[in-house]
Amino acid sequence: PGRMFDTPALNPSYILLLTHSKIIRAHMITMKSLSTSDYSAVTPELTAVSSCQDLIDDLKGELGGKFESLIVALMTPPIAYDVTCLRNAIKGAGTDEKVLVEILASRTPQQVKDIIAAYRQEYDDDLEEDVCGDTSGHFKRLLVILLQANRQTGIQEGNIESDAQALFKAGEQKYGTDEQSFVTILGNRSAEHLRKVFDAYMKMTGYEMEESIQRETSGNLSALLLAVVKCARSVPAYFAETLYYAMKGAGTDDDTLIRVMVSRSEVDLLDIRSHFRRLFACSLHSMIRGDTGGDYRKALLLLCGGDDA
């Protein structure tokens, strides 16, 4: 039999089966069914294999390139997928700060705690120590605060004005920048509290918090502070923007496209689609369609769902 995706008229329901991670996790498909070119053989009577890892290993033998990366990512449980992404970002050639920023700025404190526990179990290493060994300065300090996952809860009404004032004094009002104040306040306050602080800051200074961060900081620290602010405002809007810039312009950042589509597919992808349509002059579906090809595109479009044109 030929490779399972050689046929030009690929059965959409077959890809849907592969790309719907809940089905994948619930039902293991035998390699015999996967490698046949007779798609009628893929029936609802799915045969279990010994483990999800067996199926992943078999798929790696059958697939290739970006499509393989997408399907394998979909078959990996969410926390395990975050753990793998973080490990690769730290232990690969150089450090992929973009992955550290995206995951640690957007996950809930409980998710961060689960990631740390799973990382230790999988690699027998401490994630915080590994991050500290690979980063430096205020960027490292904010990552450590996020890894400690001890954000305050709720809104501290008495601290809204003082936090806004402290951020103003640390940046716009100061010659140079007191980065530590940004790190401490943005790293420790709840999202609800920070949204109130951003409103107070805007009234006080006439600037959005993002504008001040872009003017007052640079490099990885600036990227992380911006991600924290954007996620405090709206996590789906943050990911809509992330997806847009992964595809905009020459070339596609497929690693980011796959990571976001997979990690948000069962979380808030409908909200991301809605924000994407509102923020940009096209739908997420149409941008994926115009920026990718082949079975990789078909799988991404099925994962995306409808077109919000």
Rosetta silent file (secondary structure, phi, psi, omega in degrees, C-alpha in Angstrom):
SEQUENCE: PGRMFDTPALNPSYILLLTHSKIIRAHMITMKSLSTSDYSAVTPELTAVSSCQDLIDDLKGELGGKFESLIVALMTPPIAYDVTCLRNAIKGAGTDEKVLVEILASRTPQQVKDIIAAYRQEYDDDLEEDVCGDTSGHFKRLLVILLQANRQTGIQEGNIESDAQALFKAGEQKYGTDEQSFVTILGNRSAEHLRKVFDAYMKMTGYEMEESIQRETSGNLSALLLAVVKCARSVPAYFAETLYYAMKGAGTDDDTLIRVMVSRSEVDLLDIRSHFRRLFACSLHSMIRGDTGGDYRKALLLLCGGDDA
SCORE:     score description
SCORE:     0.000 S_00000001
   1 L     0.000  147.366  179.134    0.000    0.000    0.000 S_00000001
   2 L   -77.877  176.439  175.836    1.086    3.552   -0.688 S_00000001
   3 L   -59.970  146.181 -167.460    1.526    6.316    1.868 S_00000001
   4 L   -70.931  -14.497  179.793   -1.815    7.068    3.457 S_00000001
   5 L  -112.797   22.596  178.407   -2.014   10.671    2.236 S_00000001
   6 L   -71.670  -30.464 -175.656   -0.913   10.033   -1.362 S_00000001
   7 L   -65.124  134.629  179.634   -4.467   10.202   -2.681 S_00000001
   8 L   -68.718  -33.785 -178.439   -5.390   13.647   -4.063 S_00000001
   9 L   -93.657   70.285 -176.975   -9.023   13.300   -2.932 S_00000001
  10 L   -67.427  129.772 -179.454   -8.285   12.951    0.765 S_00000001
  11 L   -65.189  114.369 -176.331  -11.378   12.018    2.744 S_00000001
  12 H   -59.817  -34.726 -178.568  -12.079   15.067    4.996 S_00000001
  13 H   -66.821  -25.396  178.215  -13.716   12.925    7.677 S_00000001
  14 H   -70.106  -45.813  176.386  -10.472   10.956    7.906 S_00000001
  15 H   -63.685  -39.470  179.827   -8.391   14.062    8.619 S_00000001
  16 H   -57.038  -39.953  178.158  -11.086   15.206   11.022 S_00000001
  17 H   -60.749  -43.315 -178.453  -10.575   11.957   12.911 S_00000001
  18 H   -70.915  -36.626 -171.835   -6.836   12.630   13.084 S_00000001
  19 H   -88.907   -9.831  178.248   -7.105   16.289   13.947 S_00000001
  20 L   -90.585  100.464 -168.858   -9.751   16.002   16.637 S_00000001
  21 H   -64.005  -29.379  179.225   -7.558   15.320   19.643 S_00000001
  22 H   -64.895  -40.076  177.743  -10.389   14.207   21.930 S_00000001
  23 H   -66.719  -44.203 -179.346  -11.261   11.411   19.521 S_00000001
  24 H   -55.913  -47.399 -175.367   -7.588   10.560   19.090 S_00000001
  25 H   -69.190  -29.522 -177.673   -7.063   10.290   22.822 S_00000001
  26 H   -82.374  -31.930 -174.602  -10.194    8.223   23.309 S_00000001
  27 L  -128.877  121.579  176.494   -9.672    5.819   20.395 S_00000001
  28 L   -92.894  134.721 -176.519   -6.381    4.335   19.229 S_00000001
  29 L  -103.973  135.591  179.441   -6.250    3.312   15.578 S_00000001
  30 L   -69.347  153.758 -178.415   -4.262    0.292   14.396 S_00000001
  31 H   -65.009  -28.869  179.297   -1.476    0.863   11.942 S_00000001
  32 H   -60.123  -45.052  178.846   -3.220   -1.423    9.490 S_00000001
  33 H   -66.614  -38.019 -175.812   -6.142    0.971    9.215 S_00000001
  34 H   -67.631  -34.598 -170.977   -3.820    3.982    9.060 S_00000001
  35 H   -94.693   -0.967  178.709   -1.679    2.727    6.209 S_00000001
  36 L   -76.589  149.447  174.378   -4.406    1.507    3.900 S_00000001
  37 L   -92.424   -1.977  175.526   -5.307    3.559    0.838 S_00000001
  38 L   -92.621   98.588 -172.242   -8.890    2.264    1.138 S_00000001
  39 H   -70.210  -14.959  176.249  -10.422    4.939    3.347 S_00000001
  40 H   -67.209  -16.461  179.185  -13.616    2.931    3.790 S_00000001
  41 H   -72.789  -18.465  178.253  -11.541    0.733    6.097 S_00000001
  42 L   -82.913   92.572 -173.958  -11.415    3.569    8.648 S_00000001
  43 L  -106.961  170.290  177.354  -14.659    2.671   10.381 S_00000001
  44 L   -63.258  -21.155  179.987  -16.200    3.658   13.708 S_00000001
  45 L   -79.297   81.030 -175.568  -15.056    0.279   15.075 S_00000001
  46 L   -82.861  136.637 -178.964  -11.626    1.555   16.097 S_00000001
  47 L   -95.564  132.750 -178.913   -9.127   -0.977   17.368 S_00000001
  48 L   -73.862  144.861  169.073   -7.064   -0.076   20.411 S_00000001
  49 L  -111.091  173.201 -168.901   -3.268   -0.180   20.319 S_00000001
  50 L   -62.475  -33.183  179.184   -1.048   -0.574   23.350 S_00000001
  51 L  -162.665  163.092  177.137   -0.531    3.133   23.960 S_00000001
  52 H   -60.066  -36.216 -178.197   -0.847    6.591   22.469 S_00000001
  53 H   -63.948  -35.862  176.922    2.945    6.659   22.097 S_00000001
  54 H   -59.359  -44.646 -179.292    2.798    3.560   19.861 S_00000001
  55 H   -65.412  -41.776  177.594    0.394    5.355   17.558 S_00000001
  56 H   -59.413  -45.368  179.897    2.544    8.499   17.546 S_00000001
  57 H   -62.129  -40.447  178.578    5.613    6.415   16.647 S_00000001
  58 H   -65.367  -42.433  179.832    3.680    4.685   13.854 S_00000001
  59 H   -62.008  -38.820  179.499    2.401    7.994   12.497 S_00000001
  60 H   -61.260  -29.433  177.724    5.942    9.370   12.431 S_00000001
  61 H   -75.221  -21.646 -175.448    6.830    6.476   10.148 S_00000001
  62 H  -100.616  -31.057 -173.417    3.998    7.324    7.777 S_00000001
  63 L  -100.870 -169.595  177.611    3.898   11.116    7.734 S_00000001
  64 L  -170.463  161.544  172.793    6.472   13.843    7.259 S_00000001
  65 H    61.030 -146.047 -174.486    7.244   17.527    7.566 S_00000001
  66 H   -66.474  -34.453  179.774    4.823   20.086    8.956 S_00000001
  67 H   -63.145  -42.825  176.977    1.821   17.779    8.648 S_00000001
  68 H   -61.437  -44.819 -179.855    3.534   15.220   10.864 S_00000001
  69 H   -58.353  -41.612 -179.354    4.440   17.904   13.411 S_00000001
  70 H   -66.062  -47.661 -176.339    0.808   19.035   13.533 S_00000001
  71 H   -66.606  -42.705  178.689   -0.698   15.548   13.898 S_00000001
  72 H   -63.650  -39.780  177.774    1.827   14.445   16.538 S_00000001
  73 H   -62.141  -41.243  179.607    1.205   17.680   18.468 S_00000001
  74 H   -63.860  -28.717 -178.079   -2.559   17.049   18.358 S_00000001
  75 L   -86.285   -4.229 -178.840   -2.044   13.596   19.805 S_00000001
  76 L   -94.351  128.486  178.850   -0.006   14.878   22.748 S_00000001
  77 L   -55.231  147.390 -171.056   -1.977   15.744   25.927 S_00000001
  78 H   -52.972  -48.707 -178.459   -2.004   19.549   26.531 S_00000001
  79 H   -65.447  -42.128  178.803    0.273   19.718   29.587 S_00000001
  80 H   -62.711  -35.322  179.182    2.720   17.227   28.036 S_00000001
  81 H   -67.127  -44.490  176.284    2.740   19.315   24.854 S_00000001
  82 H   -59.261  -42.892 -179.400    3.587   22.502   26.793 S_00000001
  83 H   -60.845  -45.363  179.237    6.328   20.605   28.628 S_00000001
  84 H   -62.713  -44.222  179.598    7.831   19.363   25.350 S_00000001
  85 H   -61.143  -43.651 -179.698    7.710   22.847   23.800 S_00000001
  86 H   -66.060  -43.357  179.422    9.415   24.398   26.835 S_00000001
  87 H   -60.085  -46.418  179.545   12.079   21.703   26.979 S_00000001
  88 H   -64.049  -34.770 -179.821   12.887   22.148   23.289 S_00000001
  89 H   -66.977  -33.805 -176.590   12.969   25.937   23.734 S_00000001
  90 H   -87.794  -43.739 -169.892   15.503   25.660   26.551 S_00000001
  91 H   -94.965   -5.237  178.482   17.611   22.682   25.523 S_00000001
  92 L   -73.422 -174.273  177.748   17.724   23.245   21.769 S_00000001
  93 L   -70.196  110.379 -173.172   20.470   25.103   19.936 S_00000001
  94 L    75.562  176.218 -179.647   20.206   28.502   21.601 S_00000001
  95 L  -106.436  131.681  176.580   17.137   29.528   23.583 S_00000001
  96 L   -93.268   86.273 -175.898   13.779   30.074   21.884 S_00000001
  97 H   -61.308  -30.195 -178.934   12.588   32.950   24.066 S_00000001
  98 H   -57.231  -39.966 -179.525    9.407   33.330   22.007 S_00000001
  99 H   -69.668  -42.283  177.737    8.122   29.969   23.303 S_00000001
 100 H   -59.318  -45.578 -179.196    8.944   30.810   26.922 S_00000001
 101 H   -61.168  -52.354 -174.633    7.118   34.138   26.579 S_00000001
 102 H   -60.227  -47.494 -175.308    4.036   32.694   24.875 S_00000001
 103 H   -73.987  -48.311 -173.051    3.473   29.774   27.239 S_00000001
 104 H   -74.636  -25.136  177.592    4.390   31.338   30.576 S_00000001
 105 H   -78.837  -25.621 -170.240    2.542   34.615   29.936 S_00000001
 106 H  -103.505  -19.076 -176.278   -0.698   32.945   28.841 S_00000001
 107 L   -81.966  152.132  177.963   -1.205   29.914   31.088 S_00000001
 108 L   -72.172  160.088  177.097   -3.166   30.051   34.340 S_00000001
 109 H   -54.366  -39.595  179.552   -1.302   29.651   37.656 S_00000001
 110 H   -66.771  -39.927  176.743   -2.717   26.125   38.019 S_00000001
 111 H   -62.233  -40.259  178.284   -1.598   25.194   34.514 S_00000001
 112 H   -62.257  -42.441  178.181    1.900   26.500   35.312 S_00000001
 113 H   -62.547  -40.945  178.497    2.018   24.347   38.458 S_00000001
 114 H   -65.730  -38.982  178.301    0.914   21.317   36.431 S_00000001
 115 H   -62.970  -45.114 -179.511    3.554   22.055   33.785 S_00000001
 116 H   -60.754  -44.190 -179.837    6.300   22.269   36.440 S_00000001
 117 H   -64.833  -43.555 -178.750    5.229   18.944   37.995 S_00000001
 118 H   -67.941  -36.374  178.099    5.002   17.213   34.592 S_00000001
 119 H   -62.007  -44.269  179.584    8.393   18.649   33.551 S_00000001
 120 H   -64.273  -41.854 -178.629   10.014   17.218   36.677 S_00000001
 121 H   -66.222  -40.014 -175.667    8.356   13.853   36.133 S_00000001
 122 H   -75.872  -41.397 -171.496    9.333   13.672   32.459 S_00000001
 123 H  -115.476   -4.706 -175.909   12.919   14.958   32.644 S_00000001
 124 L    54.693   38.755  178.823   13.812   14.741   36.344 S_00000001
 125 L  -130.928  159.401  176.664   14.783   18.420   36.113 S_00000001
 126 L   -95.512  120.397 -176.242   13.528   21.616   37.717 S_00000001
 127 H   -61.038  -42.064 -179.663   11.937   23.889   35.103 S_00000001
 128 H   -61.630  -43.397  178.750   12.740   27.069   37.046 S_00000001
 129 H   -62.937  -41.129  179.747   16.406   26.091   37.341 S_00000001
 130 H   -65.665  -40.754  178.087   16.574   25.277   33.619 S_00000001
 131 H   -64.845  -44.188  179.538   14.960   28.598   32.706 S_00000001
 132 H   -62.369  -35.363 -179.516   17.313   30.495   35.037 S_00000001
 133 H   -71.712  -15.073 -173.859   20.319   28.764   33.508 S_00000001
 134 H  -113.838   -2.807 -176.854   19.280   29.894   30.036 S_00000001
 135 L  -133.696  175.713 -177.546   18.105   33.490   30.641 S_00000001
 136 L  -153.528  169.472  172.062   19.300   36.602   32.440 S_00000001
 137 H    63.374 -151.918 -177.599   18.425   40.000   33.895 S_00000001
 138 H   -69.203  -25.823  174.011   14.897   41.277   34.391 S_00000001
 139 H   -59.453  -48.510  177.873   13.645   38.910   31.699 S_00000001
 140 H   -61.493  -42.524 -177.571   14.749   35.999   33.903 S_00000001
 141 H   -61.667  -40.979  179.881   13.235   37.633   37.011 S_00000001
 142 H   -70.916  -38.560  175.699    9.814   37.991   35.417 S_00000001
 143 H   -59.316  -42.038  179.646    9.903   34.414   34.086 S_00000001
 144 H   -63.932  -42.519  177.483   10.700   33.192   37.612 S_00000001
 145 H   -59.885  -43.677  179.489    7.777   35.187   39.060 S_00000001
 146 H   -65.588  -36.977  178.329    5.461   33.644   36.451 S_00000001
 147 H   -68.892  -26.512  177.913    6.828   30.168   37.219 S_00000001
 148 H   -72.590  -18.293  170.897    6.101   30.664   40.912 S_00000001
 149 L    51.314   44.525 -179.656    2.416   30.928   39.900 S_00000001
 150 L  -117.943   35.437  178.599    1.440   32.979   42.950 S_00000001
 151 L   -56.394  143.108  173.922   -0.502   35.803   41.321 S_00000001
 152 L   -63.569  156.541  176.660   -2.838   37.634   43.668 S_00000001
 153 L  -108.482  151.794  176.491   -6.522   36.944   43.149 S_00000001
 154 L    72.952 -169.398 -177.192   -9.273   39.501   42.707 S_00000001
 155 L  -112.102  125.605  174.258   -8.967   43.288   42.673 S_00000001
 156 L   -93.098   90.968 -174.276   -7.159   45.242   45.394 S_00000001
 157 H   -52.776  -39.663 -176.670   -9.161   48.461   45.089 S_00000001
 158 H   -69.885  -13.392 -176.001   -6.810   50.361   47.399 S_00000001
 159 H  -106.125   -3.534 -175.248   -3.783   49.561   45.211 S_00000001
 160 H   -60.972  -54.115 -178.043   -5.097   50.463   41.745 S_00000001
 161 H   -65.257  -41.095 -178.110   -4.026   54.116   41.794 S_00000001
 162 H   -67.909  -35.456  176.233   -0.755   53.434   43.630 S_00000001
 163 H   -66.256  -43.788  178.367    0.189   50.684   41.143 S_00000001
 164 H   -61.306  -42.153  178.920   -0.560   53.001   38.204 S_00000001
 165 H   -63.895  -42.364 -179.674    1.483   55.751   39.878 S_00000001
 166 H   -63.092  -40.104  178.522    4.380   53.358   40.542 S_00000001
 167 H   -67.591  -37.639  176.843    4.425   52.285   36.876 S_00000001
 168 H   -63.344  -47.393  179.484    4.354   55.928   35.770 S_00000001
 169 H   -65.145  -31.524 -178.102    7.260   56.814   38.077 S_00000001
 170 H   -76.814  -19.553 -175.218    9.191   53.730   36.924 S_00000001
 171 L  -125.119  -87.227 -171.664    8.882   54.621   33.253 S_00000001
 172 L   -58.837  -33.380 -174.795    7.495   57.761   31.654 S_00000001
 173 L   -89.053   -6.674 -172.322    8.370   60.044   34.598 S_00000001
 174 L  -110.663  145.371  171.064   11.876   58.709   35.116 S_00000001
 175 L   -79.242  117.796 -168.789   15.114   59.274   33.241 S_00000001
 176 L    85.143 -174.999 -176.034   15.893   55.706   32.332 S_00000001
 177 L  -133.725  135.933  173.505   13.553   52.919   33.440 S_00000001
 178 L   -92.130   84.938 -174.764   13.021   51.095   36.724 S_00000001
 179 H   -60.751  -31.184 -175.887   12.322   47.695   35.137 S_00000001
 180 H   -61.089  -35.394  178.621   11.919   45.983   38.498 S_00000001
 181 H   -64.619  -41.814  176.213    8.704   47.901   39.229 S_00000001
 182 H   -60.837  -46.126 -178.316    7.210   46.738   35.932 S_00000001
 183 H   -60.755  -47.012 -175.433    8.299   43.153   36.662 S_00000001
 184 H   -65.858  -48.797 -175.867    6.908   43.138   40.215 S_00000001
 185 H   -71.467  -48.433 -176.640    3.516   44.699   39.465 S_00000001
 186 H   -71.017  -26.296 -179.191    2.816   43.000   36.136 S_00000001
 187 H   -83.596  -22.515 -171.605    4.086   39.644   37.395 S_00000001
 188 H  -111.096  -21.710 -176.569    2.173   39.499   40.672 S_00000001
 189 L   -84.703  155.603  178.873   -1.212   41.192   40.242 S_00000001
 190 L   -71.701  160.529  179.115   -4.323   39.412   38.949 S_00000001
 191 H   -60.393  -42.162 -179.553   -5.584   40.009   35.404 S_00000001
 192 H   -62.300  -43.036  179.231   -8.725   41.726   36.734 S_00000001
 193 H   -64.334  -44.845 -177.977   -6.640   44.034   38.925 S_00000001
 194 H   -62.384  -36.455  178.389   -4.224   44.831   36.095 S_00000001
 195 H   -61.701  -37.494  176.121   -7.067   45.824   33.765 S_00000001
 196 H   -67.725  -39.484  178.595   -8.138   48.421   36.345 S_00000001
 197 H   -63.645  -42.233 -179.845   -4.523   49.576   36.692 S_00000001
 198 H   -62.122  -39.933  177.789   -4.214   49.979   32.903 S_00000001
 199 H   -63.397  -44.594  179.518   -7.353   52.152   32.868 S_00000001
 200 H   -64.885  -38.607  179.471   -6.006   54.296   35.721 S_00000001
 201 H   -63.414  -42.469  179.169   -2.616   54.530   33.986 S_00000001
 202 H   -62.107  -43.622  178.704   -4.265   55.718   30.761 S_00000001
 203 H   -64.972  -37.384 -175.659   -6.186   58.439   32.619 S_00000001
 204 H   -74.011  -38.754 -169.929   -3.049   59.486   34.504 S_00000001
 205 H  -113.820  -22.074 -173.430   -0.590   59.551   31.579 S_00000001
 206 L    82.471    5.373 -179.737   -2.582   59.585   28.341 S_00000001
 207 L  -116.674  144.794  166.699   -0.703   56.438   27.255 S_00000001
 208 L   -72.294  150.909 -179.665   -1.770   52.817   26.912 S_00000001
 209 H   -57.450  -39.219 -179.168    0.428   50.508   29.007 S_00000001
 210 H   -61.247  -39.053  179.137    1.674   48.801   25.827 S_00000001
 211 H   -60.741  -45.841 -178.565    2.901   52.118   24.415 S_00000001
 212 H   -65.185  -40.956  179.455    4.945   52.855   27.531 S_00000001
 213 H   -61.876  -42.952 -179.717    6.445   49.358   27.623 S_00000001
 214 H   -65.127  -33.585  179.358    7.514   49.658   23.982 S_00000001
 215 H   -78.561  -36.249 -168.951    9.121   53.041   24.663 S_00000001
 216 H   -95.532  -17.364 -177.484   10.727   52.201   28.001 S_00000001
 217 L  -131.481  171.591 -178.786   11.959   48.609   27.511 S_00000001
 218 L  -150.740  170.973  173.526   13.470   46.493   24.746 S_00000001
 219 H    64.983 -147.531 -176.375   14.368   42.968   23.688 S_00000001
 220 H   -63.572  -36.517  179.171   13.075   39.863   25.443 S_00000001
 221 H   -62.612  -44.786  179.468   11.923   41.780   28.518 S_00000001
 222 H   -60.317  -44.579  179.944    9.769   44.060   26.380 S_00000001
 223 H   -60.809  -41.373 -178.941    8.268   41.053   24.552 S_00000001
 224 H   -71.109  -43.481  177.693    7.426   39.337   27.856 S_00000001
 225 H   -61.054  -42.705  178.794    5.966   42.454   29.501 S_00000001
 226 H   -62.847  -41.842  179.562    3.822   43.083   26.401 S_00000001
 227 H   -63.655  -41.169  178.821    2.613   39.467   26.398 S_00000001
 228 H   -62.954  -44.742  179.917    1.681   39.696   30.103 S_00000001
 229 H   -63.752  -46.824 -178.636   -0.240   42.944   29.506 S_00000001
 230 H   -63.992  -38.858  179.085   -2.029   41.591   26.426 S_00000001
 231 H   -70.573  -31.820  175.137   -2.967   38.362   28.218 S_00000001
 232 H   -65.345  -36.281  178.076   -4.277   40.365   31.184 S_00000001
 233 H   -72.209  -52.314 -177.836   -6.522   42.236   28.754 S_00000001
 234 L  -168.032  113.075  178.344   -7.612   39.182   26.707 S_00000001
 235 H   -62.981  -45.196  178.371   -5.866   35.847   26.163 S_00000001
 236 H   -60.371  -39.000  178.109   -7.844   35.094   22.953 S_00000001
 237 H   -64.636  -38.380  176.878   -6.956   38.528   21.504 S_00000001
 238 H   -59.403  -44.735 -178.380   -3.273   37.871   22.347 S_00000001
 239 H   -74.444  -30.274  174.371   -3.367   34.579   20.440 S_00000001
 240 H   -60.314  -45.279  178.686   -5.282   36.103   17.528 S_00000001
 241 H   -65.252  -41.675  178.960   -2.449   38.614   17.155 S_00000001
 242 H   -59.752  -44.146  179.238    0.178   35.879   17.584 S_00000001
 243 H   -65.720  -41.801 -179.299   -1.400   33.840   14.784 S_00000001
 244 H   -58.443  -49.196 -176.927   -1.695   36.864   12.499 S_00000001
 245 H   -74.812  -16.813  173.674    1.982   37.760   12.801 S_00000001
 246 H   -70.886  -25.155 -176.616    2.993   34.094   12.394 S_00000001
 247 H  -110.138  -18.327 -175.750    1.473   34.213    8.897 S_00000001
 248 L   -68.324  144.441  174.021    1.830   37.859    7.856 S_00000001
 249 L    79.773 -167.525 -177.275    4.481   38.813    5.343 S_00000001
 250 L   -71.801  130.248  178.465    7.022   36.627    3.562 S_00000001
 251 L    79.052  160.520 -179.057    7.235   33.122    4.945 S_00000001
 252 L  -124.874  135.332  173.825    5.220   31.473    7.703 S_00000001
 253 L   -84.656   83.804 -174.097    6.302   30.774   11.281 S_00000001
 254 H   -65.110  -33.172  178.706    4.918   27.231   11.178 S_00000001
 255 H   -59.687  -45.117  179.292    6.194   26.328   14.648 S_00000001
 256 H   -69.097  -42.110  179.469    4.118   29.137   16.171 S_00000001
 257 H   -58.145  -48.211  179.443    1.129   28.408   13.926 S_00000001
 258 H   -64.904  -46.728 -175.586    1.089   24.742   14.957 S_00000001
 259 H   -60.455  -44.647 -177.415    1.765   25.461   18.636 S_00000001
 260 H   -72.807  -45.256 -179.504   -1.061   27.989   18.989 S_00000001
 261 H   -60.625  -40.321 -179.354   -3.633   26.105   16.890 S_00000001
 262 H   -72.774  -49.040 -172.792   -3.000   22.902   18.815 S_00000001
 263 H   -69.514  -24.797 -179.434   -2.717   24.344   22.320 S_00000001
 264 H  -102.254   -1.155 -171.819   -5.854   26.494   21.979 S_00000001
 265 L   -60.488  -31.351  179.443   -7.951   24.040   19.923 S_00000001
 266 L  -113.380   18.113 -177.536   -9.928   22.825   22.941 S_00000001
 267 L  -114.697  -66.599 -172.262   -9.630   26.018   24.985 S_00000001
 268 L  -149.860   32.267 -174.946  -10.689   29.219   23.240 S_00000001
 269 H   -65.678  -33.500  176.347  -10.254   28.861   19.477 S_00000001
 270 H   -62.883  -41.590  177.543  -13.761   30.179   18.735 S_00000001
 271 H   -66.473  -39.272  178.016  -12.958   33.304   20.751 S_00000001
 272 H   -61.584  -44.847  177.186   -9.604   33.610   18.969 S_00000001
 273 H   -57.747  -43.951 -179.281  -11.384   33.412   15.604 S_00000001
 274 H   -62.898  -45.872  178.415  -13.803   36.125   16.701 S_00000001
 275 H   -65.747  -38.666  179.999  -11.004   38.451   17.874 S_00000001
 276 H   -58.902  -46.827 -178.559   -8.997   37.710   14.709 S_00000001
 277 H   -63.795  -36.169 -178.537  -11.899   38.800   12.489 S_00000001
 278 H   -73.686  -37.496 -174.614  -12.388   41.953   14.554 S_00000001
 279 H   -81.793  -31.136 -171.409   -8.702   42.922   14.678 S_00000001
 280 L  -124.999  165.187 -172.779   -7.677   42.150   11.101 S_00000001
 281 L   -85.270   25.999  179.821   -9.172   42.565    7.640 S_00000001
 282 L  -158.089  173.070  176.974   -9.674   38.821    7.111 S_00000001
 283 L   -92.982  159.528  175.814  -10.714   35.634    8.883 S_00000001
 284 H   -60.398  -42.762 -179.566   -8.308   33.169   10.514 S_00000001
 285 H   -57.378  -48.278 -177.097   -9.631   30.485    8.137 S_00000001
 286 H   -68.327  -33.185  179.761   -8.901   32.558    5.025 S_00000001
 287 H   -71.239  -40.104  175.805   -5.415   33.489    6.208 S_00000001
 288 H   -62.485  -43.882 -178.396   -4.533   29.847    6.916 S_00000001
 289 H   -60.456  -38.577 -178.398   -5.953   28.877    3.515 S_00000001
 290 H   -82.128  -12.235 -171.263   -3.810   31.462    1.754 S_00000001
 291 H  -113.533   -6.488 -176.535   -0.634   30.751    3.701 S_00000001
 292 L  -132.607  176.018 -178.231   -0.391   26.938    3.824 S_00000001
 293 L  -150.112  168.075  172.807   -0.826   24.010    1.454 S_00000001
 294 H    64.697 -152.391 -179.447   -1.579   20.316    1.020 S_00000001
 295 H   -66.024  -29.408  176.032   -2.731   18.019    3.794 S_00000001
 296 H   -59.008  -46.363  178.291   -1.156   20.394    6.319 S_00000001
 297 H   -64.160  -45.649 -179.204   -3.588   23.087    5.183 S_00000001
 298 H   -57.317  -43.580 -178.904   -6.569   20.692    5.194 S_00000001
 299 H   -66.554  -43.606  178.705   -5.823   19.628    8.758 S_00000001
 300 H   -62.348  -40.694 -179.011   -5.346   23.205    9.992 S_00000001
 301 H   -67.797  -37.584  175.918   -8.599   24.331    8.349 S_00000001
 302 H   -66.494  -36.567  177.146  -10.531   21.470    9.936 S_00000001
 303 H   -66.704  -40.690  179.656   -8.986   22.375   13.264 S_00000001
 304 H   -64.535  -38.762 -176.444   -9.920   26.032   12.726 S_00000001
 305 L    89.646 -138.591 -172.784  -13.527   25.150   11.885 S_00000001
 306 L   -70.490  165.804  176.797  -15.714   27.694   10.088 S_00000001
 307 L   -99.643  122.202 -176.967  -14.747   30.695    8.030 S_00000001
 308 L   -93.306   33.557 -176.355  -15.756   34.006    9.667 S_00000001
 309 L   -62.515    0.000    0.000  -15.517   35.940    6.390 S_00000001
